[in-house]
Amino acid sequence: MTKYLSILGSTGSIGRQTLEVVEQMPEIKVAALTAGTNVERMAQQCRAFHPELAVMATQEAANELKNALEGENIRVLSGMDGLIAAAQHEKADTVVTAVVGMVGLRPTLAAISKKKRIALANKETLVCAGELVMAAAREYGAEIIPVDSEHSAIFQCLMGCRERSEIRRLILTCSGGPFFGKTAEELESVTKSDALKHPNWKMGNKITIDCATLMNKGLEVIEAMRLYDLPLSKVDVVIHRQSIVHSLVEFRDGAVMAQLGVPDMRIPIRLAMTYPYRAENPAPPLDLLSCGELTFCAPDETAFPCLALAKEAAGRGGNCCAVLNGANEAAVAKYLKDEIGFYDIPGLVRGAMDAVPFVQSPDLNEILQADALARKFVEQLS
């Protein structure tokens, strides 16, 4: 049971929902909060939850926060050093990694080295350096509890699984995003505002675009492989528009277990804090009599090539997943600034995967270099 939290990315969607859970569980205290540049929201959170440490992405934002918190007994830091300090805060027994992108990798490894419980909501950490992260967790005896709804579902389905050999396959569910059913020709003319309208979940802009391209599901396939030490052939994806079945596990005897629930991220967040116990949740539970029909179908990897690209990267291994992720992050950033079109995203990812030299067994520096080269490729070509 968590006593003190560090939340990396507290002003984002997952971070804010984590603090909502903390409000309902006064026995959990906040040791540290980190954010990007949203000083106003961070100041509000600091006054409400009284962390010992607050971290902003830039020194300028940190200086603004210091001024806003004048009179408060809160230490303020900035940058990667600050993120690592928050991740390793001596009081924190659980670190919620809710930052977006590769920036979460180093602080996650830092927290693991201090044997913290990792409530993992930053999928890029495992996508880019999953083998290194999982090896470090085994070395230091750190728990990794997934917060993503799909991976939390699989985690719950596997609670009674004695051996990985019992698993025939993991089945990740996917809402299909805002463009489900559209053809490649129809997707040529979609707008950014359309792409940001997710049918079931309220999330940050980057992950919402990843859901529209299905790259998010591709990243989750790679994450599942790393978390559960399974080959690509044992991880499947099905479209499930209702987002009620969060994922399933098929066992070798033919039994299939699924985790169902309303689409509310506070459920997996709460479990990550309280595991192996389940705390009371004041939110209404799933009502099977009113949730409607549950449907499933195969994803269209022709219209949504990002999913196929992610599977290709997973199959190649090495530094290829870091290239995929870095190129995608850079391309989505450009898309959100209206600098490229929707289908330019998979095109740039494809180009980076072909251009960046392949390394079979990369160390941390080589992973970071692959990420940087992929981003540079996108910047230069678009």
TIDREN-259872 format. One record per residue (C-alpha): residue in one letter; x, y, z. Coordinates in steps of 0.25 Angstrom, whole numbers, plus 5000, padded with zeros to 4 digits. Example, Ala and Ser with C-alpha at 12.3 -4.5 7.8 and 13.67 -1.06 7.14 Angstrom:
a504949825031/s505549965029/
END
This chain:
m500050005000/t500650134996/k500950245007/y501650344999/l501550384984/s502450454974/i501650484962/l502450514949/g501550594940/s500550644950/t499850744942/g499550654930/s498350564929/i498850444937/g499550534947/r498250614950/q497450484951/t498450424961/l498350544969/e496750524969/v497050384974/v497950444985/e496850534989/q495950414992/m497050344999/p497550435010/e498550325015/i499350355003/k500250475003/v501050544992/a502550554993/a502850614979/l502150674967/t502750704953/a502150774941/g502550834928/t502350984927/n500951004933/v501351084945/e499851134949/r499350984950/m500650934957/a500451054967/q499051014970/q499450864972/c500550904981/r499650984990/a498650874990/f499550754993/h500850814999/p501950734993/e503350754998/l503850764984/a503350824971/v504050814958/m503850894945/a504350864931/t505150994930/q505851084939/e504951204934/a503751124939/a504351084952/n504651234955/e503251264952/l502751154961/k503751204972/n503051334972/a501651284972/l501951194984/e502651304992/g502451265007/e502251115004/n503251025009/i503450954996/r504750924989/v504750964974/l505650904964/s505650894948/g506050804937/m506550654936/d507350674949/g506050714956/l505250604950/i506250504955/a506250564969/a504750554969/a504750404964/q505750374975/h505150454987/e505450385000/k504050385005/a503350334992/d503050184992/t502250194978/v502650274966/v501550304956/t502250324943/a501250404935/v502150494926/v501950474911/g503150424903/m504550384904/v504750484915/g504250384925/l505350284922/r506450334931/p505550374943/t504950234943/l506250164943/a506650254954/a505450214962/i505650074960/s507050084965/k506450124978/k505450014978/k504250094977/r502950044972/i502750094958/a501250124954/l501650124939/a500750214930/n501950254921/k501950144911/e503150204903/t504050164914/l503750014911/v503650034896/c505050094895/a505750024906/g504949914911/e506049814912/l506849904920/v505749954929/m505249814932/a506649764935/a506849874944/a505549844951/r505949704953/e507349744958/y506849844969/g505549774972/a504649894968/e503149864965/i502649914951/i501049924952/p500449974939/v499450084939/d499050084924/s497650024924/e498049914914/h499249874922/s498649884935/a497549794930/i498549684926/f499249704939/q497949674946/c497649554937/l499049494940/m498949514955/g498649364957/c499649314946/r500749234951/e501649224938/r501749304926/s501649174918/e500149164921/i499949284912/r499549264898/r499349404895/l499049544900/i497949614893/l497949774894/t496649844891/c496649974883/s495550074882/g495950104868/g496050244871/p495250354864/f495450304850/f494950154851/g494450104838/k495050214829/t495750174817/a497150224813/e496550314803/e495650374813/l496750394823/e497550484813/s496550594816/v496350584832/t496650704840/k497450724853/s496150764861/d495550624856/a496750554860/l496650614874/k495250564877/h495450424883/p494150354885/n494350294899/w495550354906/k495950494910/m497450504909/g498650594905/n498750634890/k499950544887/i499350414892/t498050454885/i498750474872/d499450334874/c498050274876/a497550334863/t498750274855/l498750144864/m500150164867/n499750164882/k499250024880/g500549984873/l501350044885/e500549964894/v500849834887/i502349864889/e502049904903/a501349774906/m502449694900/r503449754909/l502549754922/y502149604920/d503449554913/l502649504901/p502949494886/l502149584876/s501449454872/k500749444885/v500149594885/d498949624877/v498049744875/v496549754873/i495649874871/h494649884882/r493850014880/q493250024894/s494450024903/i493849934913/v494649814911/h496049874914/s496849744909/l496849594910/v497749474912/e497649344905/f498249224912/r498749104906/d497549014911/g496649114903/a496149194915/v496049344912/m496049444923/a495649584922/q495649714930/l494349794929/g494049934934/v493550074931/p494650154923/d495150224935/m496650234937/r496550254952/i496250104953/p497650054949/i498250174956/r497650134969/l498049994967/a499550034964/m499550104977/t498849994986/y499349864980/p499249754984/y497949814991/r496749874984/a496250004991/e494850044991/n494450134979/p493350234981/a493150244965/p491950164960/p492350024955/l492049964941/d490549934939/l490449814930/l489049834927/s489249974922/c490549974915/g490049924902/e490549824892/l492049794892/t492649774878/f494049734873/c494749734859/a496149734853/p496849864851/d497149914837/e498649924836/t498549974822/a497750104825/f498550114838/p499950074835/c500550124848/l500149994855/a500849914844/l502049994846/a502049974861/k501949824859/e503149824849/a503949904859/a503649804870/g504049694861/r505349754857/g505649784872/g506949854875/n506950004874/c505750004864/c504650034874/a505450154879/v505450204865/l504050174863/n503650254876/g504550374873/a504150394859/n502650384863/e502850484875/a503450584865/a502450554854/v501250574864/a501850704869/k501950754855/y500450704852/l499950774864/k500650904859/d499950884846/e501250874839/i500950734832/g499750644829/f499150524835/y499850424826/d501150494827/i501250434841/p501450294836/g502250334824/l503250404833/v503350284843/r503550194831/g504650284826/a505350294840/m505350134841/d506050124828/a507050234830/v507550214844/p508650104845/f508149984852/v508849934866/q508449794870/s508749804885/p508849954889/d509250014902/l508550134908/n509450234901/e509150164887/i507650164890/l507750314893/q508550334880/a507550254872/d506450344878/a507250474874/l507550424860/a506050394857/r505650534862/k506650594854/f506250514841/v504850564843/e505250714845/q506050714833/l505150644824/s503850714827/
END
